């Protein structure tokens, strides 16, 4: 359920910005590891396809790239921090295709996110996980 809501939210935000070009990342599979979540790391597997991001559950294949970072680093990206500096500072770790990683990080940086709504989503997601674990 959380994946479906998250996927819909991401694609809605992406659909609002017509300048985002997925052609170079089309059919790429990316794993995003968010490291500072309350209970454990969160692994999100994404397939970029035809201007949409599909979140994949139980993906068993290989990844084009794995990106590891904290939620605060995602916030830094959204607030237009320099990708290269975040990589140099080891706030973003890349395993795999560096070009694909750079393109995806640039997409994240381009999107005009409303961060207050993202925090609300994070709080709802954490609440849902807590309820599930009870």
C-alpha positions as CSV (number, residue, x, y, z in Angstrom):
1,X,0.0,0.0,0.0
2,X,2.8,2.5,0.9
3,X,4.6,1.6,-2.3
4,X,1.5,2.3,-4.4
5,X,0.9,5.7,-2.7
6,X,4.5,6.6,-3.0
7,X,4.6,5.6,-6.7
8,X,1.5,7.7,-7.4
9,X,2.9,10.7,-5.5
10,X,6.2,10.6,-7.3
11,X,4.6,10.2,-10.7
12,X,2.2,13.0,-10.0
13,X,5.0,15.4,-9.1
14,X,7.0,14.3,-12.1
15,X,4.1,14.8,-14.5
16,X,3.8,18.5,-13.5
17,X,7.3,19.2,-14.9
18,X,7.3,18.7,-18.7
19,X,11.0,19.6,-18.9
20,X,12.1,16.3,-17.2
21,X,13.5,13.9,-19.8
22,X,13.5,10.2,-18.9
23,X,14.9,9.1,-22.3
24,X,18.4,8.5,-21.1
25,X,17.2,6.5,-18.0
26,X,14.4,4.6,-19.7
27,X,14.3,1.0,-18.7
28,X,17.0,1.6,-16.0
29,X,16.6,-0.2,-12.7
30,X,17.8,1.8,-9.7
31,X,18.0,0.9,-6.0
32,X,17.8,3.8,-3.6
33,X,18.9,3.1,-0.1
34,X,17.7,5.6,2.5
35,X,19.9,5.1,5.5
36,X,18.5,7.1,8.4
37,X,14.9,5.9,8.7
38,X,13.6,5.0,12.2
39,X,13.6,1.2,12.2
40,X,16.1,0.2,9.4
41,X,17.3,1.3,6.1
42,X,14.6,1.6,3.4
43,X,15.4,0.1,0.0
44,X,13.4,1.4,-2.9
45,X,13.7,-0.3,-6.2
46,X,12.6,1.8,-9.2
47,X,12.2,1.1,-12.9
48,X,12.2,4.2,-15.0
49,X,9.9,3.6,-18.0
50,X,8.1,6.0,-20.4
51,X,8.1,9.1,-18.2
52,X,7.0,7.0,-15.1
53,X,8.7,5.5,-12.2
54,X,7.5,2.0,-11.2
55,X,8.4,0.8,-7.7
56,X,9.3,-2.8,-7.8
57,X,8.6,-5.2,-4.9
58,X,10.8,-8.3,-4.4
59,X,13.0,-7.5,-7.5
60,X,15.5,-10.2,-8.0
61,X,17.4,-8.9,-11.0
62,X,20.5,-6.7,-11.2
63,X,20.5,-2.9,-10.8
64,X,22.0,-0.4,-13.2
65,X,23.0,1.7,-10.2
66,X,22.6,1.7,-6.4
67,X,22.4,5.1,-4.7
68,X,22.8,5.3,-0.9
69,X,22.1,8.4,1.1
70,X,20.2,9.7,4.1
71,X,16.8,11.3,4.0
72,X,18.5,14.7,4.9
73,X,20.6,14.3,1.7
74,X,17.5,13.8,-0.3
75,X,16.2,17.0,1.2
76,X,19.5,18.7,0.3
77,X,19.0,17.6,-3.3
78,X,15.5,18.9,-3.4
79,X,16.8,22.2,-2.1
80,X,19.2,22.3,-5.1
81,X,22.5,21.3,-3.4
82,X,25.3,20.6,-5.8
83,X,25.3,16.8,-6.7
84,X,29.1,16.8,-7.2
85,X,29.7,18.2,-3.7
86,X,27.3,15.7,-2.0
87,X,29.2,12.9,-3.8
88,X,32.6,14.4,-2.7
89,X,31.4,14.7,0.9
90,X,30.3,11.0,0.7
91,X,26.7,12.0,1.4
92,X,25.7,10.1,-1.8
93,X,27.4,6.8,-2.5
94,X,27.1,5.4,-6.0
95,X,27.6,1.7,-6.9
96,X,27.2,0.9,-10.6
97,X,26.7,3.1,-13.6
98,X,27.8,6.6,-12.6
99,X,26.2,8.2,-15.7
100,X,22.8,6.8,-14.8
101,X,23.3,7.9,-11.2
102,X,24.1,11.4,-12.3
103,X,21.1,11.6,-14.6
104,X,18.7,10.4,-11.9
105,X,20.2,12.7,-9.3
106,X,19.7,15.6,-11.8
107,X,16.1,14.6,-12.2
108,X,15.6,14.7,-8.5
109,X,17.3,18.1,-8.3
110,X,15.1,19.5,-11.1
111,X,11.7,18.6,-9.7
112,X,9.9,21.3,-7.8
113,X,9.0,19.5,-4.6
114,X,6.8,20.9,-1.9
115,X,9.0,19.8,1.0
116,X,6.3,20.3,3.7
117,X,4.2,17.7,1.8
118,X,7.1,15.3,1.6
119,X,7.6,15.6,5.4
120,X,3.9,14.8,5.8
121,X,4.3,11.7,3.6
122,X,7.3,10.6,5.6
123,X,5.4,11.0,8.9
124,X,2.4,9.0,7.4
125,X,4.7,6.3,6.1
126,X,6.5,6.0,9.5
127,X,3.1,5.9,11.2
128,X,1.9,3.2,8.8
129,X,5.0,1.1,9.5
130,X,4.6,1.5,13.3
131,X,0.9,0.4,13.0
132,X,2.0,-2.6,10.9
133,X,4.6,-3.6,13.5
134,X,2.2,-3.5,16.4
